[in-house]
Amino acid sequence: MTPHIEKHFTASETVRDIVIGMSDGLTVPFALAAGLTGAISQSHLIVTAGFAEIAAGSIAMGLGGYLAARGDAEHYAREQAIEEHEIKAIPEAEAKEVSDIFQNTYGLSAEECATVVGSLRKRPKDWVAFMMRFELGLERPDPSRAWKSALTIAFAYIVGGVIPLSAYLLLSDAHSALRLSVVVTLGALAVFGGIKGRFTGVPILRSALQTSIIGGLAATAAFGIARWIS
């Protein structure tokens, strides 16, 4: 008999960080380069400004990811301390909450709940873990999550940002570089959007179109405004 093997995608947090970094990395420098092209014609100035933005953007995005992950960890620790105090100070009330969860959510009888509650009361750590997961809906965060998130977002932003600027590195004429950048970046946005849809469960074609349209609109608006002002 062939053993049953379940395949689940478990790297959702990493994928989320890549999506955040890559989508902004592709879109913001692309829009910046397009806007600058509408005002100036020197590719080297656009490249300089573009890489300066990538450096600043990757640091800002990475720091934002770090602070968000640290905030999640601190929130979990604070709530865990509260639960640890409550199972000691008001164990009967906490036991009733466990019973209510099993009865209201899973349809267990009071007798069945009593057995589970009694077992949990003998294991305080498991009791706290149960309350964190099923009462508060919180998962224990990875202790190294903050730095991983920061580095993943920052690196993804850099990778995404280099793509639209690559055309300006190859071509000296800014408007020719913009045309090539549009083709390359929209293609990259479509591919990235499709991959994102594959992992997030969104239809691949729809995700690819959404990502490309958003990036294209941002660049068009930036180019049009810069052209109009200049």
VEXZA-902270 format. One line per field, with one value per residue (C-alpha): residue number from 1; residue in one letter; x, y, z. Coordinates in Angstrom, 3 decimals. Layout:
N
resi (NUM; ...)
resn (A; ...)
px (X; ...)
py (Y; ...)
pz (Z; ...)
***
This chain:
230
resi (1; 2; 3; 4; 5; 6; 7; 8; 9; 10; 11; 12; 13; 14; 15; 16; 17; 18; 19; 20; 21; 22; 23; 24; 25; 26; 27; 28; 29; 30; 31; 32; 33; 34; 35; 36; 37; 38; 39; 40; 41; 42; 43; 44; 45; 46; 47; 48; 49; 50; 51; 52; 53; 54; 55; 56; 57; 58; 59; 60; 61; 62; 63; 64; 65; 66; 67; 68; 69; 70; 71; 72; 73; 74; 75; 76; 77; 78; 79; 80; 81; 82; 83; 84; 85; 86; 87; 88; 89; 90; 91; 92; 93; 94; 95; 96; 97; 98; 99; 100; 101; 102; 103; 104; 105; 106; 107; 108; 109; 110; 111; 112; 113; 114; 115; 116; 117; 118; 119; 120; 121; 122; 123; 124; 125; 126; 127; 128; 129; 130; 131; 132; 133; 134; 135; 136; 137; 138; 139; 140; 141; 142; 143; 144; 145; 146; 147; 148; 149; 150; 151; 152; 153; 154; 155; 156; 157; 158; 159; 160; 161; 162; 163; 164; 165; 166; 167; 168; 169; 170; 171; 172; 173; 174; 175; 176; 177; 178; 179; 180; 181; 182; 183; 184; 185; 186; 187; 188; 189; 190; 191; 192; 193; 194; 195; 196; 197; 198; 199; 200; 201; 202; 203; 204; 205; 206; 207; 208; 209; 210; 211; 212; 213; 214; 215; 216; 217; 218; 219; 220; 221; 222; 223; 224; 225; 226; 227; 228; 229; 230)
resn (M; T; P; H; I; E; K; H; F; T; A; S; E; T; V; R; D; I; V; I; G; M; S; D; G; L; T; V; P; F; A; L; A; A; G; L; T; G; A; I; S; Q; S; H; L; I; V; T; A; G; F; A; E; I; A; A; G; S; I; A; M; G; L; G; G; Y; L; A; A; R; G; D; A; E; H; Y; A; R; E; Q; A; I; E; E; H; E; I; K; A; I; P; E; A; E; A; K; E; V; S; D; I; F; Q; N; T; Y; G; L; S; A; E; E; C; A; T; V; V; G; S; L; R; K; R; P; K; D; W; V; A; F; M; M; R; F; E; L; G; L; E; R; P; D; P; S; R; A; W; K; S; A; L; T; I; A; F; A; Y; I; V; G; G; V; I; P; L; S; A; Y; L; L; L; S; D; A; H; S; A; L; R; L; S; V; V; V; T; L; G; A; L; A; V; F; G; G; I; K; G; R; F; T; G; V; P; I; L; R; S; A; L; Q; T; S; I; I; G; G; L; A; A; T; A; A; F; G; I; A; R; W; I; S)
px (0.000; 1.390; 1.824; -0.196; 2.063; 0.556; 2.239; 1.686; 3.413; 4.809; 7.044; 4.218; 6.057; 9.144; 7.011; 5.165; 8.468; 9.664; 6.384; 6.608; 10.214; 10.080; 6.813; 7.980; 11.478; 10.114; 7.524; 9.149; 12.496; 10.614; 8.286; 11.212; 13.225; 10.195; 9.489; 13.088; 13.107; 10.168; 12.230; 15.869; 17.682; 20.938; 20.907; 23.769; 21.814; 18.796; 20.968; 22.557; 19.192; 17.783; 20.503; 20.305; 16.596; 17.225; 19.711; 17.360; 14.292; 15.861; 17.030; 13.646; 11.709; 14.043; 13.789; 10.014; 10.004; 12.303; 10.150; 6.965; 8.411; 9.772; 6.361; 4.733; 7.224; 6.725; 2.943; 3.109; 5.363; 3.054; -0.064; 1.733; 2.661; -0.989; -2.158; 0.480; -0.744; -4.417; -4.113; -2.547; -4.768; -8.133; -7.792; -11.527; -12.334; -9.581; -10.786; -14.287; -12.834; -11.203; -14.456; -16.360; -13.897; -14.374; -18.141; -18.851; -16.237; -15.946; -19.277; -17.867; -20.110; -19.466; -18.230; -15.782; -14.542; -13.981; -11.500; -9.523; -9.603; -8.439; -5.523; -4.492; -4.624; -1.932; 0.359; 0.516; 2.826; 0.521; -2.450; -0.887; 0.074; -3.525; -4.943; -2.497; -3.403; -7.124; -8.332; -6.138; -5.275; -1.552; 1.298; 4.660; 6.996; 10.424; 13.034; 15.160; 12.164; 12.918; 16.362; 15.258; 12.346; 14.545; 17.184; 14.649; 12.664; 15.787; 17.409; 14.174; 13.824; 17.364; 16.833; 13.563; 15.004; 17.962; 15.684; 14.133; 17.491; 19.364; 18.144; 19.686; 22.990; 22.967; 21.683; 22.947; 19.770; 17.271; 14.140; 15.423; 16.344; 12.839; 11.253; 13.489; 12.879; 9.113; 9.348; 11.748; 10.009; 6.472; 7.661; 9.328; 6.198; 4.077; 6.393; 6.643; 2.887; 2.327; 4.748; 3.122; -0.285; 1.026; 2.092; -0.785; -3.570; -4.677; -5.230; -1.853; -3.051; -5.063; -2.170; 0.249; -2.082; -2.752; 0.941; 1.798; -1.050; -0.166; 3.494; 2.606; 0.168; 2.711; 5.376; 2.933; 1.735; 5.311; 6.402; 3.319; 3.628; 7.360; 6.762; 3.969; 5.966; 9.134)
py (0.000; 3.383; 5.626; 8.829; 11.849; 15.289; 18.209; 21.589; 24.854; 26.002; 28.954; 31.484; 34.115; 33.960; 34.165; 37.141; 38.913; 38.173; 39.439; 42.653; 43.332; 42.278; 44.009; 47.342; 46.845; 46.371; 49.133; 52.066; 52.283; 51.642; 54.559; 56.731; 56.004; 56.664; 59.932; 61.104; 60.178; 62.486; 65.376; 64.684; 62.761; 61.733; 58.002; 58.217; 60.612; 58.316; 55.336; 57.262; 58.358; 54.890; 53.100; 55.699; 54.967; 51.208; 51.602; 53.789; 51.734; 48.384; 49.706; 51.252; 48.176; 45.824; 47.884; 47.899; 44.103; 43.795; 46.050; 44.260; 40.846; 42.140; 43.590; 40.199; 38.487; 41.070; 40.832; 37.034; 37.210; 39.735; 37.649; 34.479; 36.115; 37.059; 33.507; 32.053; 34.370; 33.586; 29.780; 30.236; 33.062; 32.036; 28.392; 27.664; 30.533; 29.429; 25.830; 27.001; 28.859; 25.633; 23.769; 26.468; 26.270; 22.520; 22.653; 25.655; 25.023; 21.230; 20.130; 18.023; 17.161; 18.462; 15.020; 14.824; 18.333; 17.499; 14.780; 17.106; 19.981; 17.736; 16.544; 20.087; 21.251; 18.703; 20.227; 24.026; 24.648; 22.793; 24.589; 27.980; 26.888; 25.753; 29.075; 31.018; 29.031; 28.404; 31.293; 34.089; 32.654; 33.320; 31.144; 31.141; 33.305; 32.130; 33.833; 34.664; 35.805; 39.543; 39.386; 36.856; 39.093; 42.189; 40.534; 38.788; 41.963; 44.072; 41.558; 41.062; 44.851; 45.146; 42.332; 43.851; 47.356; 46.395; 45.008; 48.310; 50.106; 47.507; 49.105; 52.443; 50.705; 49.283; 52.262; 55.843; 57.351; 57.694; 57.390; 54.268; 52.890; 53.665; 51.684; 48.709; 49.123; 49.038; 45.749; 44.132; 45.351; 44.559; 41.105; 40.665; 41.918; 39.434; 36.537; 37.589; 38.041; 34.578; 33.005; 34.926; 33.677; 30.105; 30.237; 32.311; 30.405; 33.308; 32.397; 32.773; 34.834; 37.221; 37.728; 38.356; 40.917; 42.711; 43.048; 44.263; 46.776; 48.271; 48.670; 50.090; 52.621; 53.800; 54.342; 56.037; 58.428; 59.299; 59.874; 61.971; 64.187; 64.761; 65.537; 67.951; 69.789; 70.027)
pz (0.000; -1.014; 2.054; 2.082; 1.913; 2.354; 0.643; 2.199; 1.528; 4.891; 3.983; 3.829; 5.895; 3.685; 0.548; 2.019; 2.641; -0.901; -2.314; -0.282; -1.232; -4.862; -5.731; -4.306; -5.716; -9.214; -8.993; -7.151; -9.030; -12.279; -11.581; -10.453; -13.594; -15.784; -14.000; -14.307; -17.996; -18.466; -17.076; -18.010; -20.721; -19.032; -18.331; -15.854; -13.646; -13.743; -12.826; -9.953; -8.585; -9.134; -7.183; -4.418; -4.154; -4.137; -1.275; 0.747; -0.115; 0.755; 4.135; 4.903; 3.788; 5.636; 8.810; 8.483; 8.193; 11.206; 13.378; 12.304; 13.181; 16.494; 17.247; 16.601; 18.925; 21.676; 21.356; 21.638; 24.725; 26.381; 25.767; 26.880; 30.187; 30.702; 30.034; 32.352; 35.106; 34.477; 34.645; 38.085; 39.375; 37.873; 36.777; 36.882; 34.532; 32.145; 32.307; 31.368; 28.373; 27.190; 27.610; 25.725; 22.823; 22.452; 22.871; 20.649; 17.955; 17.813; 19.262; 22.110; 25.043; 28.550; 29.621; 26.730; 27.449; 31.117; 30.176; 27.881; 30.362; 33.169; 31.061; 30.148; 33.766; 34.586; 31.908; 32.400; 29.432; 27.061; 28.593; 27.892; 24.363; 23.767; 24.929; 22.792; 19.694; 20.065; 22.204; 20.883; 17.446; 17.893; 16.642; 18.405; 16.266; 15.171; 17.431; 14.366; 12.360; 12.644; 11.035; 8.423; 7.474; 7.273; 5.100; 2.846; 2.168; 1.634; -0.729; -2.694; -3.018; -4.388; -6.901; -8.046; -8.279; -10.447; -13.172; -14.372; -14.090; -16.135; -19.380; -18.374; -17.737; -21.260; -23.251; -23.092; -24.561; -21.739; -23.872; -25.612; -22.207; -20.933; -23.756; -23.022; -19.289; -19.859; -21.759; -19.301; -16.160; -17.272; -18.265; -14.881; -13.120; -15.050; -14.219; -10.594; -10.364; -11.805; -9.323; -6.483; -7.574; -7.703; -4.065; -2.703; -4.456; -6.676; -10.364; -12.052; -15.036; -12.868; -10.461; -13.359; -14.953; -11.665; -10.867; -14.359; -14.481; -11.089; -12.044; -15.444; -13.999; -11.422; -14.076; -16.465; -13.758; -12.745; -16.364; -17.162; -14.093; -14.631; -18.302; -17.482; -14.794; -16.889)
***
